[in-house]
């Protein structure tokens, strides 16, 4: 992850930085972005690296960040919308700019973090397809229990989660869709929040998953089954985009992803 900030209206970007935050750091209110770079390659037996991460940082700051900065400044200057298809094409240009700077490593994904809960990713330099991901929160309670087992067996299998009174989680749902990039005026519009809320969140938020949710009554509401259930409810609901992965986080350490 390479973090950087853009001051859209300054002709020269201030280069001050905080090592934990971003470089450039800009001044005052600015756009904070992060570019994730995935490289694949053989392990170097001498260094133990696939690639030295400082090399990634240097290449991205030299060749990709100035390009993205110019794109943002031009768009702001012309009052132009930075839609997802346009940003995907910009990532394609950044891909071509940095891919040639690595030796035996292959660039496998570029992912632009638009904010802490949304990102846009491409997996080829032509950027004909992009992946868009957004996170949502919901709260629910459940009891993990299998009626085929006696209480001792349930407690052995599920531990505290087998509490007869149930327990709750603040879940995080991450929804990823794949979309063909296009140059249509205005780009791709999808009421992502409405779709996810209407077809999944309204069903589970602040509910007892064992008894309140039609379709879950025959399942043990584990994080695995929740991911599958979310897929079943959201597949086919995004206009001109294909659902490609569902991830449900039970806490900041435990999650399950489902895809087909």
PyMOL commands that set and color helices and strands:
alter all, ss='L'
color gray80, all
select helices_A, chain A and resi 53-77+84-99+151-162+192-204+223-234
alter helices_A, ss='H'
color red, helices_A
select strands_A, chain A and resi 2-6+31-40+106-115+118-122+129-142+167-180+207-208+242-249+255-258
alter strands_A, ss='S'
color yellow, strands_A
deselect
rebuild
show_as cartoon
